[in-house]
Amino acid sequence: MASPNDPLNSTTLKLIKTETLENIFNLSDGKFKIRGVPLFHDVPNNVSFSSFSSICKLSESNAPPSILQRVLDFSHKGGFFGFSHETPSDRLMNSLGSFNGKNFVSIFRFKTWWSTQWVGNSGSDLQMETQWVLIEIPEIKSYVVIIPIIENCFRSSLNPGFDNHVMICAESGSTKVKESIFNAIAYVHLCENPYNLMKEAYSALRVHLNTFKLLEEKTVPNLVDKFGWCTWDAFYLTVNPIGVWHGLEDFSNAGVEPRFVIIDDGWQSINLDGCDPNEDAKNLVLGGEQMNGRLHRFDECDKFKNYKSGLLLGPNSPPFNPKTIKELISKGIEHEHLEKQRQEAILSKSCDLVEIESKIKKLIKEIDDLFGEEKTSSDSKSECGSCCKENEFGLKAFTRDLRTKFKGLDDVYVWHALCGAWGGVRPGTTHLNCKIVPCKLSPGLDGTMEDLAVVNIVKGSIGLVHPDQANDFYNSMHSYLAQSGVTGVKVDVIHTLEFVCEDYGGRIDLAKAYYEGLTKSIAKNFNGNGIIASMQQCNDFFFLGTEQVSMGRVGDDFWFRDPNGDPMGVFWLQGVHMIHCSYNSLWMGQMIQPDWDMFQSDHLCAKFHAGSRAICGGPIYLSDNVGSHDFDLIKKLVFPDGSIPKCIHFPLPTRDCLFKNPLFDQTTLLKIWNFNKYGGVIGAFNCQGAGWDPKLHKFRGFPECYKPITSTVHVTEVEWDQKKEATHLGKAEEYVVYFNQAEEFCLMTPKSEPIKFTIQPLTFELYNFVPITKLCGRIKFAPIGLTNMFNSGGTILDLEYVESGVKIKVKGGGNFLAYSSESPKKFQLNGCEVDFQWMCDGKLSLIVPWIEEAFGISGLAIFF
């Protein structure tokens, strides 16, 4: 009999009788069947399958009643794979059976930190370190997802096997932690709708594991609906207070106020082993140079520590030369290439080694000289010394001055690695118990892409703070930052923990200790949600680290060039980024608000990126170099006050491209759907021309795919039922479809033929679907929004149909467009009657001003 506290006995939960587990799943005679359809053949005898209810104890879950009830309602549609071996081990590989001839979409880790989409139709088509696989079962018009999960101290992943077998790998990360029997190492869930499938599956796992929370349970950071600027691509490690100031000033002077700034890597106090433990490393430029650096104190490095309050507020503030930073970055890239040549020369015993080392020596001097120029131009002329109060210098003084100057700046975030710096914390320099721990990579990462970061981290090892002090570690960093005016952190390099878990109970126990410390510190110091997770795209993090974290990156970094030297990478890498973000959101979006990362507005493919960010449903931020901007493009994304016309969901791939390869199959466009408050939107992007090469284990260009692609779009491809607020929008009898880039529209019903179109390489179109309402029994009307903004539908804040008319609240300034089958009798703007333009094709338009005093919001009233 269930206990009184068992949710099954609670009046808030109702048991709904449905078909039984046996009607859905059956494992017998070496076959795993779903509703009678064989999915896996040749299933080994040591594989088991158990019902959800036999494994999961709902009474032990801390999930809210609404989620518990939801999970209970569909619990019959899920179950767990297990397996057993005779000999315990820290890493066990086992087949789940073979499958062939059914389309799948999956997510796999292509680097330690990053994951992406892969499609195929057999077990052998899977990639190493697959995080989940979603398989189409056309015989029963359904979909099934298999998600490798966590059981006790082991995490799991799916991998390709011979003869179409699907292999599951369970590993602890420590030779001291072994197991031989697993009852629930992978979760299986069935649903008729692929989007509901992911919602249901991760809801079930939230209840079962009890170690993370769904996005719906958390509050997202304040910056989610704002415009910001990140310093990374603008400065790399050369970031400094004067440069940050001038970067923000660029935007402000152009009439676009960033509401947040992320001071990325380069602000911390780090140094290298063998150097003075009390001095910062000097003259670092690019990402590879600091990857062996370790924190030697928790406050800011000298270039920020020496900032004097008011330095940049007066008329004689120090000058800033962005050309110096660009030269430093250019020489840093050259240095990076020469170091690669040096390593190759050493390995090949080339006679060119002496010449290469001579070039490196010369280049380092040139970099040092440029840093000397930068320091001279930024030095304060003040004679103020030790007599000044401590709080008149440093990060606190700088953030205070930023807010004094830039009134709209709500948030200042700073970067740090999960272990402190890339190389952790230097032993003996802080009050914490810390030691250098050698790195050991899981064999599962052998199939991933070669990564400079991993190479350097393995070479330098990690200065690991003992997990017993994780709470103290994060609070020491974050409390100082909070007192200094910092409101949040971007936490990066998250999956280094799996490299150093041998002596700490394995990767699960070590991760739990660190994530618990991080969670408590974020709750205490940054309002519980002041965090962006990055380099975190592995199931360990999502199942263990997202109790508090509510926003994270869903793509690899924005690369303005190919770091491996392909000159065409400046183009093809951009489409790859969009594929990462779109398909990763299928699972990550269940737990975190997807963050599509920054880009640069003056990049060759900036408009392509801007089109996707316009409908990404999250923050929009740039990493422009100081003085290098396309403000015409930026103003299509951002309002003058730094807010954005944000979609109310996150975008996901449409069904017709869910099991396709939009990168190099030469036929498929990436199409992603989303909602605005009063309509839907589908973005169509031609990403063809690049992709993952399973043989080379890297992304590369596929130039033969770089061509125009023809496709279709239809209103029924918007998944209206995926958000409660949008469901009624999908029930309209007719819609106006606005083509944002072509600046055209047409009418469509759910029974209309699809719209056929062609998209050129690395270009896009945004299709807005707005329900048509009939006024006075005959007049068809639908508001489209401000067409000078990429997400025109997002500019409509409120819509009310009244007798013989409509009232609309619009945010922004520019060209308001609506479809109206007849000309209005009267058009009012903010209570005053105004002239308008109506054309016989139904275009009704008016120029709307930006009114600062009203926060850019205008009231429109249209009467017929």
N, C-alpha and C positions, 0 to 999 in steps of 0.2 A: 504493500500500500504506500502511495506517495506521501511524503511528509507534508504538514500544513503549509510549509513555505514553498513547496514545489509549484512552479507556475502552472503546471497542468491542472492543479486544483483551484487556481485563482479564478475569481469571477471575471477578471479582465481577459482571460484567455478562453477561447472556445475551440473545442476539438471538432474539426470538420472531417466527416467521413468521405474519403475519396478512394480511388483505386489503390491497392496495396503495393508494397515494394515488389512483391513477387510478380505482379502484373507488368511491372516496368522493367526491372533488371533481373537477369538470370545468368548465373555462372555455373556451368556444368559441362562435363564431357569436353573440356578444353576450349569451350566457346563462351564468350561474354556477349549476351544478347540484350538488346533494348527494345521492349515491346515486340519481341519475337524476331527482330532483325539482328543478325550477327554483326557485331562491331569488331571484336577481336577474335582471332583464331589462334590455335596453338598456345593457349594460355597454360603456363606451367602449373603443375599440381601444388606448388608451394605458394601460389597466389590465392588470397581470400578476398571476398567482398562482403561487407556488412552494411546493414541499414544505418541511416543517419540516427534514428532514434535509439538503436542499440549501442551506439558509441557515445553520442553527445548527451550530456546531462544538463538539461535546460535549467534545472533547479540550482545549478552552480554558476550560471551565467549572470553577469552584472548588466546585461543589455536591458534597455528600457522595455516596458511591456509591449509597446507597439511593434518593436522589432521581433521580440519573442513570439508574438502572435503571428506575425508575417512568416517567420521561419517555421513555426509549427504548421501553418496552413499548407506549405509546400514541402514539408520534410519528407514526404513519401517519394519525392522526385530526386532524392539525393542519397548517396552512400559512399563508402570508403573502400579503397583497395588497401590490402596489406600483403605482406609476404614474410617468409621465414627462411633462415639459413641454419645449418647445423652449427657453424662456427661463428662466434661473435667477431665483429670487426668494426673499425671506425669508419669504414667506407664500403658499402655494399651495393652491388649492381644486380638488377634482376629484371627479367622480361615481364611485361604485363600481357604479352601476346602480340600478334601481328595484325596489321590492317592494311588494306589496299583498296584503291578505287573509290575513296570518299574524300571530298575536298576538305581541307582544313586551313585555318588561319591560326597562327601561333605567335608567341612572343619569346624571344631568346636573348640571352646576354651576349652581345658582341664584344664588349669590354667588361672588365671587372665592374664598372660603374653604370654602364649604359645598356639598354635593351631596345629591341626593335622588332618589326613584323617579319614573318616568314610564312609562305603558303606552300602547299603541296598536296599530295593525295595518298601517301603511304607512310608507314612508320619510319622507313629509311630516309624519307625526305626531311625529317626533323633535323634541327641543328642542336649542337651541344648546349647545355644549360638552358633548355626550354623551360619557361616559367609557367606556361599553360598552353593547352591546345584545344581549340574549339572546332568540332567536327560536324559537318552537315550530314543529316540522315534523311535524304529525300523520300525514302519509302514511307516514312511516317510524318513527313513535313515538320521535322523537329531538328533540334541541335543539342549536342551534348558537349560539355566542357570537362576536361580532366585537369585538375590543378594539383601539382605536387606541393605538399604543405610541410608542416613541422609536427614531429611527434617526439615528445620528451626532449632529449638533447640533440636530436638529429633534424636536419633540414633536407629537402629533396629537390630534385630537378628531373626533367625528362630528357632523354637523349636518343639519338638514332641507333638502331641495331641492324644486324644483318638480316636479310630475307624479310624486310618490312616489319621487323619487330620494334616495339616501343619499349625502351629500357628506362627503368627508374633507378636513380642513384640516391641513396640515403647516406649522408655523411655527417660526422660530428665535428670534424676539424681538429681533433686531438686523438693521438694514438692511445691516450689514457682513457678514452670514453668509447666503449664498445657496446654493441647490441647485436642480436640475431633475429629478434621477432618484432614485427611491426603490424599493428592492427588497423591503423588509420594514417598511412603515409601519403595518400593521394585522395583527393575528393572528386567525386563524379556527380554531375547534376544535369538534368534534362529539362528542356523547355521548348515551346513552339516559337518563341520570339528570342532572337539572339541577344537583344539588349536587355530584356527581362532576365535572360539566362545569367548574365554577368551580375546583375543586381542581386538575384536570388542566391547565386552561388557564394558571393562574398558576404552576404548577410548571414548565410548559414555558417560560414567559417568564422565570422565575427562572434557568433554565439558559441560555436564549438571551441575555438581556441581561447577566447576571452582575453586576448593579449593586445588587441587593437580596437579602434573605433571607426565606424563608418563616417564619411564626410557629413552626412545628415545630422550626426550627433555633436558636431563641433562648430565652432565659430571661426570663420576665415579671417585672415589679417585685414586690417583697414585698407591696405593698399590694393586690394583685389579689383577695385573699380576705378583705379587712378593711373595717371601717366607718371613715369619716372625715368631716371637715368642711372646707369651702372657704369662704374669707372673702368671695368676690365679691359675691353678692347681699345678704349681711349688711352690707357696708360700702361696696362699690365702692371709690373712691379714698381714702376716709376711714379705711381700715384702720390700726390702731395697736396697739402691744403690749398695752395694758391691755384694749382691746376683744377681742383675740384670746384673752387669758387668761380673761376672763369668759365668752367663748363656749364654750371648752373646759370650763370649770368647770360650766356649765349641764348639759352631758351627764354629766359625772362625778357630779355631785350627784344626778342622776336615775337613776343605776345603769347607765349606758351609756357605756362608755369608748371614745372615738375612738382608733383606732390610728394614724391619720395626720391631718395638717392641711396644707392647701394655702394658703399666704399668697399671695393673688392680687395682681393689679395694684394698685399704690399704695405699695409698699415701696421702690421704686428711687429713685435720685438723678437726677431729671430736671429740666430747665428749658426755657424757651421761647426761641426766637431773639429777640434784642433785650434780653433780661434779663441780669442779672449772671451770667456763665458759671460762677461758683463757688457760686451759691446755688440751693437747691431752689425749684421752683415751689410757690407757697403756695395752700392752701385749695381744692384740687381735689376735686370730688365725683363726677361721673359720667363715663362712658366717652368722651364726645365731647371733653371738655376737654383730655385729655392726648395726643390723637392727633397733635398737632404737637410734642409734647415729645420731647426727646432726652436720652440718658444724658450726664451730664457727669462721672461717676465710676462705678466698678464696685461700690462698696460701698453700704450701705443709706442711705436718706434720713435727715434729721435726727431725725424722730420715732422711728425705730428706733435710730439711732446714739446718741441721748441716754438710751436705757434703761440704768439702773444695775442691776448684778447684785444680786439679793435684793430688789429693790423690791417685788415682789408676793408674796414668801414670808412676810413678817412679818405681825403682827397689824394694823399700821397702813397697809396697802397703800392706794393711791389709789382712790377710788370710781369707778364707771363708770355713766353714765346712758344706757341704750339709746335713750331717747326723743330725746336730742339727735341721735344718728345718724339716726334715722328722720326727724326734722325736716329735717336736712341733705339727706337723700336726696329727701324730698318737695319741698324748695325747689330742689334740683338738677334734678328732673324739670320743675318749673315754669319754671326758667331755660332748659332745653333747648327747651321749647315756645315760649317767648318769642323765642328766637333764630331758630327756624324762621319765626315770624311776622314777625320783623324782616327776614329775607332776602326773604320774599314781599312785604313792604311796599316794600323797596328796588326789587325787580324791577318791581312794579306802580306805583311812584311814588305810593304811597298817602299820604294826609295823616295816617294813623294812626301814621306812623313816629316822630314826636316823642313821642307818648304811650307807645308800646312801649319806646322807649329809656329813657324815664323810669322805667318799671316795672322794666326790667332793672337800672338803676342802683340802685334801691331794694332789689331782691332781692339783688344782690351784697353790699350793705352788711349785710343781714340774715344772709346766709351767713357773711360775715366775722365778724359778732358771735357767731354760734353757734360758729364755730371758736375764737374767743377764750374762750368758756365752756368748751369741751372742753379747751383747752390748760391753763386754770387748774385744772380738776379733776384733770388727769393729771400736773401738774408734781410732780416729786419734792421732798420737803421737805429732802432731804439737802444738807449744805453741802460735800460732797466735791467737790473740784475737780481741777485738773491733777496733783495729787500722786498720784492713784489710778493703778493700773496700767491700761494700755490695754485689756486683756482683761476688765476689770470693767464695761465699757460696751458697748453695741451689740448687734448680732444674735447674736454668740456668747454673750454673757451671757444674752440672752433665751432662746435655744434650750436653754441649760443649765438655766435656771430652769424652763422648761416640762417638761423631762424629770425634774427633781427633784420637781415637783408631781404630774405626770400620769405615773405609773409605766408605764402601758401604751402610751404614745406612742412608736411605733416610728420613724415617719418624719415629717420636716418638709420639705415641698416649697415652693419659691417660684416665682413666675411670671416669665417674661421673654419678650419678642418675639424672633423669629429674628434680627432686625437689632439687637437690644439693647432698645430701647424702640420704641413705635409709630413714632416719627420717626427711629429709628436712634440714632447716636452723634453728639454735637456736635463738629464739627471743632475741633482745638486744645485740647481739654480732657483728652485722654488721650494715651498714648504712641503710639497707633496712627495710621496714615495713613488719614484719613477725609475725605470731601468730600460736599457736598450734591448729590444727583443728582435731577434732575427725573423725575417719574413719567410713563410712557407706557403706556396700557392697550391690550391686544390688542383688535382689533375683535370678537373672539369673545365678549368680555364685554359687548357692547352688548345682548345678549339676556338678561342677568342682572338681578337685582333691584337697584333703587337702594339704596345702602348708605352710611350716614353715615360709616362708617369709611373707605371708599374715597374718598369726597368729601374728607374731611379730610386723608387721607394725600397725595392728589394735590395738594391745595392747599398743603401744607407741604413736600412732597418728602421724600426719605430721606437721612439722614446715614449713608452707606454706608462701612463699613470695607472697605478694598481686599481683594479675595478672596485675595490672596497672604498676608494676615495673618489669615485666618479661624481657623487653629489657635491663634494667639496670642490672638485676640479671645475665643474661647470659654474657653480655659484660664484667661485672666485673670479672667473672671467666675466660672467654676465652681470654680477652686481656692480662691478667697477664700470662696465659699459653703460648700464642703466643710470648710474650716478653721473655719467659723463654726457648724458643727453641722447644716447643711442636707444632706439625703440625696438630694435629687432636684429636678428642675425640670419645670415645665409650660411647654413652649415653644409660643408662640402666634403669630398674625399671620404664618404661615409663607409665604404666597404673595405677599408684597410683593416678593420677588426678581424676579418676572416683570415688575414695573413698571420696574425700573432696570437692565436687562441690556444695553441698547444698546451700551455701550462696553466690555463685559466678555465678549465672545465669545458673547452670546446667553444665553437662559434655561437651557439645559442645562449649559453650561460654568460659569456663575455658580453654579447650584444644586449642581453637583458639588463645587466648591471649598468652599462653605459647609457642605454636609452632611458632607464629609470632616472638616472642622474640628470640627463638632458631634459626630460619631461618635467621634473620637479623645478629645475632652474627656469625653464621657459614660463611655467605657471607663476613662479615667484617674481621674476624680473621683467618679463615682457608680455604681461597681460594674458598669458596663456596661449597666445597665438602669434606672437611676433617672431616667426621663423619661416624660412624657405629652405626646404631640403633639396640637396643637389648631389649628383654622383651617388644615387641611392637606389638605382633601379634593379633591385634583386628582392626575391620574396622574403629573405630574412628581415629586411628593413620594414616592409609593408606589414608583415605579420607581427612584428615585435616593436617597431618604432613609431607607429602612427596613432598611439593613444592620444597624444596632444598635438602632434604635427598635423596641420590642416591644409598646407600648401606645399607643392613640390614640383620640381622640373619633370616634364614628361618627354623631353628630347635631349639629345646630346647637345654640346655647345654649338652656338652659332659660329660657323667657320667662315671668315671672309675670304679665305684662301685655303687651298689644300696643303696641310702641313707636310705632306709627303712629296710635294713638288709638282703635281699635275697642274699645268696652267689652266686647264679647263675646269678644275675643281671649284674655281670661283663661281661657276654656274651650277654644275651638277650636285654639289653638296647642299644646295639650298632646297631642292626637292626632297632629298634624303631627310633633311631636318623635319619637313612637314609630315612625312610618313611616320617617323618616330613618334611625333606628338599625337597624331590622329589615332593610331592604333594602340599606343600605350594607354591612352585615355580610357579605353574599354575596361581595363582593370584598375589602373591607378585612380581613375575618377571615382571609383566606389569609396576610396579612402581619403583622397586628398583633392583639393582644388588644382586642376592641371595648370601648370605655368609653362607657357610656350617659349620662354627665354627672350632675351633681347635680340636686337639686330642693329645694323647701322643704316641710317636714312640716306646716306650717299653711296651705298653699295650698288654695284651694277644690277643686282636683283632685289633692291630694296622694295620696289613696288610689289613684287611677288610676295615677299614676306609680309608687307603691310596688309595685303588682302587677307591673309590668313589670320593675322593678329586682330584684325577688325572684328572677326566673328569668333575669337578664341574663348570668349566668356571669362577672361581673367585680366590681370593687369597688362598694360602695354608699356614696355620700356625699351629704351635705346642704349647703345654704348658708343655713341658718336664721338669721334675725336673733337677736341675743342676747335671751333672754327670751321668744322666740316659737317654741314647739315643741309638737308633738303626740306625747308620749312613748308613749302607748298604741299609736299607729301605728308608731313607730320600733321598738318592742319586738316587732313582728310580723316585722321584717326582720333584727334584730341581736341577738346574744347579749350578756349583760352584760359579757363580756370584750372586746367590740369585734370579735370574729370573726363570720362570717356563714355561714348554710347555703347554700353556693354550688353552683350547677349545674356540671357538669364540661365543658360545651361552651359555645358562645354561641348564642343563639336565632336561628332563621331562619324566614322565612315558609313556611307549609305550601303544598303544591302547588296546592290549590284557590284560594288567593288570590295565587299568584305572578304571574299575568298580569292581575290585577284591580286596581281602584282602591278601596282601603279607606277613602278619605277623602271622596269625594263621588259615588259611583255609586248610593247609596241601597240597596244590596243586600249589600255585602261587609263582613264583619268582618275585622279583622287577627287572624290566628291564627299563633302562633309556637311552634315545638317546641324542646325541649331535653332534656337527660338529667340525672338524678341518678345516684348510684352504683348504686342498686338499682331504678331505675324511670325512666319517661319523664314528661314534662310538656308540656302544650299550654296556652298562655295565649290566651284569646279576649278581644279588646278592641274596643269600639265606638268607633272614631275618626272616624266620619262627621260631617261638618259644616264642613269646610274643605279647602283645597287650593290648588295652583298654578293661577293664571290665565294662560294663555299670551299672551293679548292684553294684559293689564295688566302682565305680567312681575313678578308678586308673588303671595304667598300672601294669601288672603282667606277670609272666612267664606262658607259655603254653607248658610244656615239651613234651607233646605228639606230638607236631608239629615239634620238633627239629629233622629233618631227611633229607636225600638227596631228592632233588626235580628235576624231569625231565621236560624239557621244550624245546622250539624251538626258533630259531632266523632267521630272514630273512632281506635282504637288504631293502625291501620295508617298514620295520618297522621304518626306519629312516625317519623322517618327513622333507624331503629335501626342501619343499616349505616354511618352517617356517623362513628361513633367505635368503635374496636376494642373498647373496654371495654364498650360497650353492645350489641354485636351479639347476644350470647346472650340478652339481655333480650327481644329481638323474636321469639324462637322459642317463647315460652310458649303453651300451649294455651288459657289463660284468664287474665284480668286482673281486678283490682278497680280501679274508676275512682272516685277520690275528688274531689268537687266542693268546693274549699277554701272558697269564699264561701258556698255553700248549706249546707255542712256535711252533705252527703249522699254516699252511694256506691251504686254498682251493679256488677254483674258483666258482663263483655264477653269475647267470643272474637273472633279475627280474622274470623270469618264472621258476626258479629252485625250487625244493622242499626245504622246510626249513631245517636248520641244527638242528639235535636233539642232546641234551646234558644233562648231569646230574651235578648238583652243590651240593657239600656237605654243611652241615650247617656252616653258617658264613664264607663262602668262596665265590669267585667270578670269573668271567671271563670277559675280555674286548675284544669285537669283533670290529676290525677296518675294515671298508669297503672302499676300495680304487678303484676308477674307472680305468679300464684298457684302455690304449691308444695303437693303432697299429702304429708301426714305419715301414717304408719301405714297407708298405702294408701287412706285414705278422708277424712281431715281436710284441708280446704282452708284454707291460711293465706297471708296477705300482710301485711307491715308497712307502714303508711301513714306513720307518723312523728308528730311533734308538731303537732297541728292548730291550735295558737295561733300558729304561724308560717306566713307566706304560702307559703314553699317547704317544706312539711311533709316531703317526701321527702328534702330535703337535710339533715335532722337525723339521718338514719340513717348512721352511720359504718361499721358493720360488721354483717354478717349471716352466721350460720353455722347450717345445719340439722344437727342431731345426731339420734341415735336417739330417737324419741318426743318430739322437741321442737325448740326453736330458741333460739339465743343472739343477742342484739342489743346493739350499742353505740349509744347515742343521746346526742347533744349537745343541751343546753338544758334548760329547765324548763318544765313545762306538761302538757297533756293528750296522752298517748301513745295512739294509736289503731291498731288492727290489725283486719283481717278474719279471723275464725276461724269455720269452719262448726260447730265444737263448742266447748263450754266447756273450758278447760284444767283439769287436775287441780291444778296448782301454778304459782304465778307468783312469781319471785324478783326483787327489786330490790337490786342491789349485794350479792348473797349472802344476803339476808334474805327470808324468805317474807312476802308482803304480800297484802292483800285487793285484789281487782280487780273490775271490773264486766264482765259478759258479757250480751249481749241476744240474743234468738232470731233477730234479723236478721243476726247475725254480728259485731256491734260489740263489740270487746274493748278496754277502756280502763283507763288507770291514770294517776294524777297523779304526774309525775316531778319531783323537786326539782332546783334548780340547786345543785350542790355545788362551791363555790369551790375547795376543795383538790384536786379531781379535774378541774379546768379545765372543769367543767360536763358531764363525760361520765359517764353512768350505764350500768351493765351490767344487761340484762334477760335472764332465763332463763325460758322458758315450756315447761311439760311437759304432755303429754297421756296 
